[in-house]
Every structure is written in structure tokens, then in C-alpha cells.
Amino acid sequence: MIERLVDALEANRCTVRRCDQAQVVSTVATALAERGAGLVAFADSADMQRHGVLDGIVERFDVLLPHDTRWRERLPEAAVGLTGADVAAAAEGALALAAAPGSPRAVSVVPPAHVCVLDAARVEADFATAVTRLAREPLPSALTWVTGPSRTGDLEMQLTYGIHGPLTVDVVVVT
Amino acid sequence: MTEHHGIVTPGRTFRARAASAVRDPQLQRALRNLDRRYRTAGEAAARQPERREQAARVRRETLPDLDAWLDRLDAALVAAGAVVHRADTPSSARAIVQAIVAEAMPDRPARIVKSKSMATEEIELGAALEEAGHDVLESDLGEYIVQVAGERPSHMITPAIHKTLDQIQGVLSTVAAGDAVPSDRDGLTSWAREHLRPRLLAADVGITGVNFAAADTGTLVLVTNEGNGRYCTAWPRVQIAVMPVEKVVARLADVGDLVPLLTSHATGQRLTTYVTMMTGPRRGDEIDGPEALHVVFVDHNRRRLVGTPYEEMLACIRCGACLNVCPVYRTTSGHAYDTTYTGPMGKVLTPLLDLGATGSDLPFASTLCGACTEACPVGIPLADLLVHLRSDLRSSAPSFTGPLVDGEPPDATGLNRAAWRLWARAWSSERGYRATTGTARRVVRMLGRRWTSRAPFPLVRGWTRGRDLPVPARRSCRDEWAAKRGGSR
């Protein structure tokens, strides 16, 4: 299922970086450095805490946290949005991000690059299976599915990328 | 700015506008880009036949008892913290939205960002808000192009499909304030990103449509590709979602099949770049998302279709597949229809929404080839509905209840009616069929090709104005068949 997910994500123009539990911080740091190493807007999640991602990057990068009093003002300056993922759909190559106080919606839309950390345990076979399961549980105020970089076909039906949302999406798949 | 003064396809009737469209070489060149979508629906259908059946069932589940499902959805939305408004007409929908905006921004005009929504086009919301002094940004790239051009979208998925890249660059140069607009696609895309981003970030109110609304959880589902829809739902403090009443589905779980079906038929994607599922406004300590989420149910004569043959039309999921395969749409483009909804689905829906007051000539602008019916992911018999509508639009008691506002359509004369009856009677028997076709074949062959390309007789002239009447073969297929069978014995 992970192979299927990786193939689908890559077909959707995501950059996939696979690693084991011990390499999460270093893999994330590499992705952040490649995406400009500017201000990193951080969105928290249980997986991010378990992997110690914030502690691992805070020394090396300028990090914008959701409880920053100037968060709304500073988010547009961020070079990268760094988030976890709550669910993924293998067949479609899709990541679902639930809104929460520590995980605002805009982190994965306003910065020009999105880096997403996904635990393999969260992968479902496909979108329909995932939605059926999610519909039985309490829902977040916003659940956003992302399959890749922002795109448009409005210029003579030829695809171009990065129109409003992120131009690049890096997925760190932790197995 | 959203007044549609930019006339791309002039003409008072569909026939006149179609003729101008065919003569417009730029438009014809732009329309060739639609070839990329010609096989999309067929390929999507071949990959997931069971999903089409499932979706057709799910979309019809809420329709027979629409009012009860709307009440259920209403309760679930309210339980999730949203505010529900109900509008019977486009004008009441506009008034509701104006009041919400005025309450949100009592001291100054609002900065409003919109994501692409056919429902807001239908109620002409953008123009009304601009007239009230608000700053309205259509933030989908295609919608922005047509907004700047002062046109309406010509395709529900690709609003600026009628424009070539050169024309798009020309349109955007008018708002570039001296800044050169790049002529290549990638450059133009980054230019648009930088140009629109400050307005997305400054927005007070976000206005979106709704692709599906789940009655069990009160969840609104929005399907997008560009990311502007995500700004509209994440950044402004107030969000208004405009929802035609038929968007209600029984269960959120149903969306698991409906969304991939919609996206695969619309653009060939297994899933769009973004699918947003909103259940109420922001909660507790959340720092973004709307503080207030308003949902406006728009009826506009839809509920009166329940129980009529046109109830089927309410199953439509707005994928655009029927436009992409329609020989008429592919030749004339959307502006020839001069309506919000274009192509086959627009020809059926438009006269129904306005009870015949607009678009009553559209159902007649069809070859009835049935390509639309075949492409439809939820099995709406579009060609049958067109035939039904033709007869209803000629009837004084149409099966959609309520009077026809503009009365009898132009050629519903007694003579016309008698001719159809006579034809129906003649072709109801084999003898009648053979006698009439035999005579017609001999007469037309005698007159020859020059006559068939421009017939001088009143009844045939209208038909040959746009196309040639083929000269029939010397012997009919039936004669050939009989001769072959005779020969092989």
C-alpha cells in the first residue's frame, strides 16, 4: 500500500522522501533546507511530537509557531509550511490534514512550499475507504485533502503549477 | 466589472450567436484546446463503472423528499455551529448575502474574495456586491480573467476556455498597472500569484459554492485545484457558502465515491489538488478558519421540479463532461448560450430555473445525438429531457408547474404543429415510410447538389442555412438489403 501511495504522490508531482523513525528530523531538515530554509511555519500533531520534529529543527531554522501573537501577520513571510498528516489515501495519493488549535488551515496554503510528515500507519487503501471511516468519528472543523502542488488548467488547458497554493509539496513518509 | 458587457459572441438568439461563434477564428482556435477533454469522461467511466451506478443512486436518494433532507441538513449545520439561510429566488439570495456582508463590515465596504461557484454566477452575486460598493475578487484564475474582461464564464470548469493565451495576456495587461504581463504560461501563472496574493490575504469575507453537503454530519465539501478556495475558507473571518438546494447528500460517506467521480469526469484527476471538508466554523482555540460560517440554500424553482420528469436534472454534479463531448458546445462555446449554465445540462436547467423566461430556444439547439447522456457520470438522460422540454415549451400546461413567462415560443404555429402530426402519421406505417422516403429520394436526386446546399423552399431553407442536405444514394439501404438477400439465395 505504501508503494502505491508513493507512486501516486509522485505522479501528482510531490517529492517523496522515505525514512525510518530515527531519521525523521534529519529528513525534514534536508527538505526544509532545499525549500529555501527561510521562515518555517509549523503545525503541530501527535506524530510531530512523537518524532520530536520541533525540537530537532528549532535550533537550525527560524520557526513560526501557531501561538505566536504575530502569527497572522508573519505567516505570509514564511518560505515553508511544515505539517503532519492525519490520514492518507494510497490509490489517489492524497494527504488529509485536520484543523486544530496547534494545526491551522493556512499553514499548508499560504507559504510557497509545503513539507508534510506522514506516518505509514495512517495510510488507507483509497479515498472512499478513508472517508467512510472518518465519517464515523467526530469530525474536525476542517479536513483538507491535498494531492500535490496547487495547479490550474485555465491557460489554454495546459497545466501550470503554484497559482495560489504551494508550488512544491514534499512528503516525508515514515515507515 | 462583472456586468457582462464584453460581448464575445454577439447575437440576439442562440442561432445568431452560434453563427458569430463559428465565424470567429480566435474563438475556434481557443476551442480546439477542449479536445483534451473529449475522451476524459469515457475513460473515467471505463475505469469505474460500479462507481457511476453507485453515484447515480446516491444523487437521487435525497431528491424525492428534498424538503425533509434539507431540514435534516439544516439541523446538522446548525449543530456544527453554522448559520443557515434559505432563499427562494436569486434576488432574496443576494439580499441575504448583502445583509451578512453589511453586518460583518458595518463601517466600510468589504474586501470580498470568491472562489469559483456556478451558484453565485446564477444569482449574479458578484455584480450586486460590486454595485453595493464592495471590492470583489474572483480569485480562480479563469474566473479572474473573465471578471477583468467583463464577461461571464464560458465553461463551468474552465471559465476562460474561449480565450487564447495571447488574448488572456491582453486582458490581464489592462490591470497590470504598467507592470508587463509575461506571455508564457509559467510566467503568467507566477505573475497572477503575486498580483492576487495581497488581495487574498486582505480579505474580510470569503464566498464559496458547495459541491456536496452531507445531511448526517453537516459537512460542506468543496473541490478545488488552485488553492484560492482554501484561502476563502481559511483566512477571512466570515465565510458565506452559497448552495443550490440539490447539493444535499444523505451521508458524508457517500462523498467518498462522488468526489472521485466528479473529478475524474471533470479533469481526469483521480482527486483534485484540494478537497476541503468543513464541519462548522473555527472552534475554541483555533486561530484560523471563519469565525462565522453562513450557508445560503438557494431554491430558484428547483424544489418545484421534484416529482416531475425533470427531477433527474437535480442529480447533476456540475462536472462539465456533457459540455466537453457536445458537438454544439464544441463548435459554439459557452457564450453562444448567453446563460450561466451552458452546454447540454445548461439547455435543460436554464429554462427550468426561469420557467421558460430565459433560454427557451436552447433545447432546440441540439442534434439529439445523445453524447451528453452517454458522458453523464450520474446517468441523467439529457437527450430525453431535451425532447421532453421541447414539447413542454410548446405546451400551455408544461409538466414543470407554473406558467411560461414569455408565452409561446416563436415557431409554434398551427402549420408547424400540423406538419409534425402528418409526419408522425406517415412514418407510423411501413407503407407510409417507404412511399414518402422513396418520393423524397427521387425528388432530391433530381434537384441535385446545388439545390441541396441552399434550398429555396421555406420549410427546408432554415435547415440548409447551416448545413448541406446530403444527396441520397440511388438505391435505399432497404432496397440494397432486399437485392443482396435475393442474390444470395
Interface residues (C-beta under 8 A of the other chain):
Chain A: A8 N12 P66 W71 R72 P76 A89 A91 E92 G93 A94 A99 A100 P101 P104 R105 A106 S108 V109 V110 F127 A128 T129 A130 V131 T132 L134 A135 L139 P140 S141 A142 L143 T144 W145 V146 T147 G148 P149 S150 R151 T152 G153 D154 L155 E156 M157 Q158 T160 Y161 G162 I163 H164 G165 P166
Chain B: A30 N33 L34 R36 R37 S139 D140 L141 G142 I145 T158 P159 A160 I161 T164 L165 I168 R185 D186 L188 T189 S190 A192 R193 L196 R197 L200 L201 A214 D216 T217 T219 N225 E226 G227 N228 R230 Y231 T233 A234 W235 R251 L252 A253 V255 G256 D257 V259 P260 T267 Q269 R270 L271 T272 T273 Y274 V275 T276 M277 M278 T279 G280 P281 R282 R283 G284 D285 E286 I287 D288 G289
